[in-house]
Amino acid sequence: MRSIDLNGVTWRKSSYSNPDGGNCIEVSDDFLTAAPLVPVRDSKNPHGPALILPATAWASFVTAVRHGELSN
C-alpha cells in the first residue's frame, strides 16, 4: 500500500457536520483528479489519522446520507 502525504492538503468541513462544532468531519478534494481519493478526518483531531477512501465509496456514502439511509 502506498503512503499519501496529507501535508498541505486543503480541508473543508462537511456541510452535514453539526453546526455547533461537535460532530464534524473534514474532507479534502485535493486528490479527486489524480487518484481519485477522498481523505476524511475528524475536525476535532486535525493531527490524528485520516481515512483515505476511493471517490466512488465517498460518493456512495454522501448519497446515502442525503437520502436518510443511515441512522444516527
C-alpha positions, 0 to 999 in steps of 0.5 A: 500500500502506498503512503499519501502525504496529507501535508498541505492538503486543503480541508473543508468541513462537511456541510452535514457536520453539526453546526455547533462544532461537535460532530464534524468531519473534514474532507479534502478534494485535493486528490479527486483528479489524480487518484481519485481519493477522498481523505476524511478526518475528524475536525476535532483531531486535525493531527490524528489519522485520516481515512483515505477512501476511493471517490466512488465509496465517498460518493456512495456514502454522501448519497446515502446520507442525503437520502436518510439511509443511515441512522444516527 
